[in-house]
């Protein structure tokens, strides 16, 4: 199926939507003040070594120190692959104040800093260069064994025997010529030489290499035989991408289009509406069922419900059809929202083993379109599907939203009655410590209304008990949970 790519660019933000049959399948957002860090290479400084965690914190110039585990230190990884030498503990490898060359492999997420590796990899259009590793690998998406071997031989033939380093052949290389291969290899080697030279003279922390912009990465990483049109709504950036494609990937040039319509590109293709729906907790299914998607710091849970779908045959058939539709929609929502980490899916309970297998097969079919590494463990004894999806950047919700200041991220508010009772207890507490002339309650409109109506007897009873008048004042800027008690 053909995928079209829409690129909406403003000075502050670049947004990319991958469309299939007119429906957004993926959304990528990059803001100029907060570009992603994955693949960036730094000279960092070790600020703390933690033997108990076999990890170290590395200063690379961000708000929070980045995190390096002993398993991500290249010498240790090499020891673990084919060598009988026991890996050294991290305190014998790193020391505080030491300068070290590192690459970001995972963006900061939530309260966690960026994750680092000392194994450097630099992506080109056709190959990924591994300057420290002589290994030659082939993308797993190239499944034909004969074709894999042919690509491996072609690459080995192009590599000078005296040159160090290894390569991973990308999917885009399937139809590449020898000259294209050679140009990509030459460019990556030169880039690494420049990075290496700068690392020897730069103080820590220093950014040595920053990955391409989102729009350029789209051309480098997203384009394949199934790509249709690549539509850009910025004339200036269309020219830049056209020049970039002319130099590195001329076969893409005829796919590039500059959108000049008056209506915004994302509005025209209903992407804006899809973004709003992707931020909602509830996702409605065409059958009348619905999903509830909840993100927490530890995991994401997806609950499938039949809702208003009553079916036409029997209850088991209704459940089966709802789960089949949900399996397809969940796979798309994971991509659209960029949900990662541990994901638990609670499909509606099915008695039939045949139905469970069919739903799982449909789910795996939907997940096969994902560019991100995924592991699905199937149904547990409780009827839940456990899976993981590699998380390298923030989810759509975390990029576009922040915790609600009214509920501080809980998702619920105390009722007006609950707040009233808190206020009454607080006034009683303060009446025992102070002797004011009057107590004045400042609170939101719903709380004041509750005091004036249903809880007016409670307020009058308290006023009589403490022998002090209590007055009320609406503070329109307060949330329902906020209040103040003024001693007059």
N, C-alpha and C positions, 0 to 999 in steps of 0.2 A: 504494500500500500504506500502511496506517495505521501511524503511529509513536506509541508510548506513551513518555512521559518519566517516569522515576523519579528523585525527588530525596531523597537521604538526608542529613540535616543533624544535626550535633552541634556543640557549642560550639567545637570545634577545627577542624572540617573540613566542607566541603560537597562531596558527590559527586553527579554527574548521569550517568545512563545513558539513552541513547536506544535504545529497543527496537523491533525490527521482527520480526513473527512470533515473538515470544517470545525473540529472540536479540539480545544487546547489539550495537549497531552503532558507538556512540561512547561514550567515557568522558571526563568532565571533572571535574577535582579542583581545589579551591581551599582552601587552609589559611589560617586566620585570621592567623597570624603571617607569612605570605608570600603575600599576594594578588598576582595578576598586575598588571603595570604598564601593559600596552598601553592606549592612549587617555588615560592620565593626562597632565595638563598641568602644567608646572612653570615657575617663573622660575628659570633656571639661570645658572651663572657659567662663562664660558670659562676653563679652567685651562691649556690648551695648544693651540696651533695648529700643525699639521703640514703645511707647504707641499708636502713630497715626496709625501704621501698625499692631499693636498687634503681634509683632514679636520681635525676639532677634537675635543678631549675636553672635555665639559661636566659640571660638578659639579651634580648634582640632589639630593644628599642620600643616595645609596646607598653601599654598600660599595665599589663600583668606579665610576669616572667613566664617564659614558655617551658614546656615539660619534655624531658628526654629520658626514656627508659633504657635500661642496659641492653634490652633486646633490639633496640633501634640504633645501636652503635655498630658501624660497619665491621670493625674488626671482630666483634662478638658474633655477628651474623655469619661471618665467614667461618669462624671456628665451629659454629653449629651446623655447617653444611659440608660434610665430608672430612672434617678434621677430628682427630681423637683428643685434641687438647681441650681441657676443661675451660669454659669461659671464665674470665677474670671477674671478680666483683667490681662494681662501678667505682668504689673508693680507691681501687688500685689503677684505674684508668684516667679518672678526672680529678682535678683539684680546684678549689675555689680560686677565682681570679684568672684561670686559664682561658685563653682564646681558643675557639673551636669553630670549624666550618660546619654549618647545619642547614637543613632544608625543612620547610614547613610541610607536614603531611596531613595536618588537620587544623582547620581554622579554630580560633577560640569559640567556644560554645557555652552560653550561659555564664556560669562562674568559673569555668575551666579555661586555662590558658591554652595557647596553641601547642600542638604536639609536633615534635621535631624528630628528624632522623639525620644521621651523619652519612647515610648512603645517598649520594646525589644522583638525580635523574633529570634530564632535560628533554622535554618533548619537542619533536619536530612534527612536520606534517606526515611523514611516512614512517619514521622510526623514533624510538625513545633512546637517548644516549645514556649509557651507564659508565661514566669515566673510570670508576674504581673496579668494575666487574667485567671479566672477559667473556661472560655468558652471552650467547645469542639465543633469543627466545622469539616465539611467534604468538601473535594475539590469539586468545582462545576462541574468538569469534570466527576465525578461519578454521573450519572444521575438517576440510578435505585434507587427508594425510599426505597425498601426493603433492598437493599445492603447497603445503607447509614445508615439505622437504625441498621443493624447488626454490621457494623464497629463501630458505636457510642457505642453500648453496649459492644463490645469486648474491646474497649479502656477504657471505664469506669470501667470494671471489673479488668483491669490490674493496675489501678491507686490506690495507697494506700490512704485511706481516710484522713490521716493526712498531706499528701503532698499538697503544694499549686501549683498554676499554671494551665494553660490549654494547649490544643493541637489542631492543625488542621491536620487532616488525609490527606496525599497526595495521588495522584492517584496510585503511586507505591505500596500502601498498600493493594490494592484490593485482592492480592493473598498471602499476608504475613501471616506467622504463629504467634502464640502467643509468641514464644521465640524471633522471630525477632522483634516484637513489643516491648517486654520487654527490649531487648538489646538496641534498639534505644532510648527508654525513659530513660534508666539508663545512657547512654552515654551523652545525652543532659542535664540531671539534674546535672551530675558531672561537665560538661563543664560550666554550669551557676554558680555553686558554686565557681569554680575557678575564673571566671570572677568577680563575686561579691566580693570575698575576695581581689583580686588585686585592685579593685576599691576603697576600703577603705584605702589603703596605698599608692596609686600612686598619684603623683602630676598632676595637670592639666596643659597642655594637655598631655595625654598618650593614646596610642593605646592599648586596652585590648584584642581585639579579631579581627582576620582577617579571612575573609571567605576563603574557599578552592581555590586552583588555578583553572584556566579555565578547564584544562584537567580533574581534579577531579570533578568539578561541572558538567561536561558533563555526567559522570557516575552517579552522584547523581540525576540530574534534567532532563536529556534528554531521558534516557532509558525507553522504554515501550515495550508492546507486539509487536509493529510494527517495532522495531529496529532490523536490520539485523546484519551486521558486523561493528565493531569499529576498524578502521585501524590506527595504530600509526607508524610513520616513524622514531622514535628514540628508539634505543634499551634500553638506560638507563631509559627513561621515560615509556617505555612499562613495564619494570620490576617494576617500582614504582606503576604504575596503576594496574598491576596484583596483587601486594601485597595489595594495597588499596581495590581492589575488593574482594580479598580473605577474608579480615576482615569484610567488611561491606556489600557486595552484591555478594555472591558467584554464584548466578544465572547468573551473567553477564560474568563470566570467559570464557565460551565457545564462546562468541561473540568477544573477544579481539583477534586482529591479529597484528603481527609485520610485517611491510612492509620492504622488503629488496631489492627491485628492484633498478636498477641503475638510471632509469628516476625519477625525482622528483615526489612525490605523487600527488601534486596539478596540475602539468603539465599533468600527465597521465590521470586525470579525467577532464581536461579542466577547472579547478577552477581558475587558474591564468587569463585566458582569460575572465572568467565571472566577476572577480573582476574589470578588466579594463573596461568592459562594464557597470558595476554598478556605475562607477564613471562618466560616460558620461551623458550629459544632454539629449541626444536623445536616445530613445530605439525603434528599428525597430521591427515591427510585421511581422509575417510570411505572412500575407495577402498582405503586401505592405504598410499598414498604419504605423503610428509611434506615440510614446508618447514624450512629452516634459516635463521633470520633473525639477522644480526649487525649491530650498530650500532657504528660508529667515529665519530671526531670529524669526518672528512671526508665520509663517506657511509654509507649502509645497503645491505647486500647481502642478496639473497634467493635461496636455492638450492632448486630443485625436484628431488625424487627420487621414483622409483617405489616404493621400499621393498618391501613385501610384495605389491603389486598386480601380478598376472601376466596379467590380462585374460582374454578368452575367445575372441578371434579371432586376432590376430597382434600382433607387437611394435609396429608403427607405430600400431595402434589403441590399444594400452595406453598408449603415450606421449601420444597425442593426448587421450585421456580424462583422464589425470592432469593434463596441462597445462590443460585446460579447467576442471577443478575447482580447480586451484591459482590460476588467474586470478581466479576469484570470491573465493576465500579471501584472497588477497593484498590485494585491494582493501579488504576488510573489516578485515584486520589493520593496514593503514596508518592507517585511521581510528581503530581501537580503541587502537593504541599511540601515535597521534599522531606518526608518523614523518615527518620533513621533510628538506629539503635534497636532495642528489643520492641517487637510489635506483637500484641496478642489480639487475635480475632475470635470473637464469640459468634459463630454462625448459629442460626436457629437449630436446635437439636434435631437430628435425623436418625431414625431407627434403622434405615436401610444402609448397609455397607456399600451397596452399589451407588446410592445417592451421594454418600460421603466421598467416594472415589471420584465421581463425576464432578462434584463441586471443587475438589482439590485439583483435578486436571484442568478445569476451566480457570482456576486461580493461577496455576503455574503457567498456563498459556498467556494470561494477561501480564504476568510478571516477566515473561520472556522478552517483552519489548523494552525493559528497563536497562539503562546504561550502567546502573550501579550494581555492585555485587550483592547478591541476595542469597540467603539460606532459609529454606522452608522445612520444618521438622514434621509437618503433617498434624493429624488430629491427636490430641492427648486423651487420656482416660476420661477427662472431664468434658471432652467434646470441643476443646479450644484448639485453634491453630497457632502454633508458636513459630515465629520467624524473626530473622534479623535482616536489616538493610544498612549497608555501610553508610556511616554519617561522616561527611567531611566538611560540611558547611551548615549554617543555621537553617532551620525550617522556614517556610514562607511566613508563618505566623510570627516567628521570632524576628524576622527581618522587618516586617511591616507593622508590628504591634508592640505594645508594652503592657505590663500589668495594670489593671484598672485601679486608679487611685482611691476609688470608693470602697472596693472590696479587697484591695491589695492582692489581687490575683486569686482569691478563693473561688470566685465565680458566684458567690451568694452574699446577701446583706442581712444583717440582723433586722428583725421586724421592728416596726415603730413601737410596738408594745414592749418588746425586749429592751429597747433603748429607754423607754419610760421607766421601767423597773430599775435599770442601772442608775438613772438619774435620781430616783427616790432613795436608793441605797446610799448614793454619794452625798446627797443633802443630809441624810441622817448621820453619816460619818462625820461630816464637817460641822454639823450643829453641836456635836460632842466636844469639838476642839476649839471652836470659835464662837463669838457672841455678836454676830452682825445685827444690824437693824432689820435687814431684809435679804432674802435669797432671790436672785433673778436667774431664770433658766434661759439660755440661748441655745436654740436647736433648730432643726429643719422643719419645714411646714408640716410634713406628716406626723412628726413627733408632737409638735405643739397642738395639732388637731386632735391627736389621741388624748392629750391631757385635758383639752377643753370639752371633750365628749365622753368617751367610754371610761377614761381613767380620772375624770374630774373628782369622783368621790375619794379615790386613793390620794390625790393631791391635797384635797381638803382635810382628810384625816391626818396626813403627815404635818400639815401646817398647824393644826390644832395640837398635835403631840409635841412639836418643838416650840410652840408658842411664838412663831415668827411668820410673817406674811411671805408668800412665795408668788412671784410674778413671772409672766411668760413673755418671751420676745422671739419672733421668727428671725432667723439669720438665713437669708436666701442662698448664700454661698456655701452653706454647710451641706455635706452629704448626709444621708439618713442616719449614719452611725456617729456623726460628730455632734458634740454638745459642749457647752461650757456652763459653769455655775459661778455667777458673780456674787461676791459678798458685798452688800451695800452698807 
